[in-house]
Amino acid sequence: MIENKFYVYAIFSLVDNRIYVGMSQDVPNRIQEHNAGKVTSTKHFIPWVLFFSQLGGNTSEARKLEKYFKSAAGKRKLKKFLNALNPGSLPD
């Protein structure tokens, strides 16, 4: 892990095909927190599977990248990426 570097990640809910985007310095630990029900916004949609992670840089750079992936254009890109990994996992 690179110190003071944040990763932007996307996880997929196996319950309702929802995508959640977040940022963390320790992605594996953060995914464990999501799946343990410790994150209010994701606890009702467990289990989650990590399908995307990208080094975002420092806090402000990672926030900008996270904001992009939470936008409509960013979500479209993530859906295309997910469907390329697992065809038919999400409707177009």
Secondary structure in CASP SS format (residue, H / E / C, confidence):
PFRMAT SS
TARGET T0000
AUTHOR 0000-0000-0000
METHOD secondary structure of the structure
MODEL  1
M C 1.00
I C 1.00
E C 1.00
N C 1.00
K C 1.00
F E 1.00
Y E 1.00
V E 1.00
Y E 1.00
A E 1.00
I E 1.00
F E 1.00
S E 1.00
L C 1.00
V C 1.00
D C 1.00
N C 1.00
R C 1.00
I E 1.00
Y E 1.00
V E 1.00
G E 1.00
M E 1.00
S E 1.00
Q C 1.00
D C 1.00
V H 1.00
P H 1.00
N H 1.00
R H 1.00
I H 1.00
Q H 1.00
E H 1.00
H H 1.00
N H 1.00
A C 1.00
G C 1.00
K C 1.00
V C 1.00
T C 1.00
S C 1.00
T C 1.00
K H 1.00
H H 1.00
F H 1.00
I C 1.00
P C 1.00
W E 1.00
V E 1.00
L E 1.00
F E 1.00
F E 1.00
S E 1.00
Q E 1.00
L E 1.00
G E 1.00
G E 1.00
N C 1.00
T H 1.00
S H 1.00
E H 1.00
A H 1.00
R H 1.00
K H 1.00
L H 1.00
E H 1.00
K H 1.00
Y H 1.00
F H 1.00
K H 1.00
S C 1.00
A H 1.00
A H 1.00
G H 1.00
K H 1.00
R H 1.00
K H 1.00
L H 1.00
K H 1.00
K H 1.00
F H 1.00
L H 1.00
N H 1.00
A H 1.00
L H 1.00
N C 1.00
P C 1.00
G C 1.00
S C 1.00
L C 1.00
P C 1.00
D C 1.00
END
